[in-house]
């Protein structure tokens, strides 16, 4: 079980300022979470293979095929600002 002192300590480490009501709320919620984790710890998982996901996920990708730009002038004309054949963007580095 977690108590309000532990909640205050964690909040302090996380640089959080909690009201008294939030302290009570988080104490209850964190206590419930820890109780649930304790239930999970009681399960026999000796024959369960560790996984990172409950279902298999695969990344669908396409082959990257180099193609010429269809209409360079149309793309450049849609830019807020352009300079010659390039997009003009705000400067992000100081000369200092």
N, C-alpha and C positions, 0 to 999 in steps of 0.2 A: 504494500500500500504506500502511496505517496502522500506526503503531508504538505501543508501550505508553506512551511519553511523551505522545503526542497523546491517548490514552485518558485518562491521568491529568489532562491539561489540561481536557478536556471534562467529566470527572467533577467537577473542582474548580469549573468554571463553573456546573455544574448542582447544586452543593452536595451531591455524592454521596461517600460514603466507601466505597471499594472495597477488598476484600481482594486479596491477591496473586493468588489463584485467579480471582477475578472479573475482575481486570485482564487476565489471560491469555485468559479466556473471551471478554470483550468485544472484545479486540484481534482475535481470530480471527473472531468474528461480524461485527464492523464491516468487517473486511477483505473478507469474503465479500459483504457488502451492496454495498460500493463496487466490487468486481469485477463484480457483476451490473449495477450502474448503468453501468459502463463498456461492458459488452456492449450495453445498451440505447442508449447514446449513438452506437454504431456503425451503428444502423439508419437506413435512408433513409426519412425521414418527410416529405419535401417535399410529397407529395400527400395527406397525411393531415390531415383537418380536426381542430383541437384540440377536445377534449370534456372534460367533467368527470366523465362516467360512461361505462362500457362499454355500458350498455343504457339505453334511454329509461325514465324514471320519471315517472309522472304522479300527482298527488295527487287521490285520490278524495274529493270532499266532497259534502255534501248541503246543500240550501237550509236556512238557519236560519229556522225558523218559530217565532214567539213563541206560546207556549201557556200557559194558566193552570196554576198548580201544582195537581195533582189533590187532594192532601190535606195542607194546610199543617200541621195538628196532628200528623199521623203523622210528617212529616219532622222537626218540632221535637222531638217526643217521643223520637226516636232520637239526639238530640244528648247528649253527656256532661253538658253544663250548658246551661241556657237562662236568659234573663232577659227576661221578657215575651214579645214576639213575635220575639225575636232569639236567635241562638246566642251563648253566652258563651265567649270565647276568652281565653287568657292575654295579659296586657299585654306588648307588645314594645318600647315606647318609654319612656325615662326622662323624668321631668318636668324634669330638670336641663338 
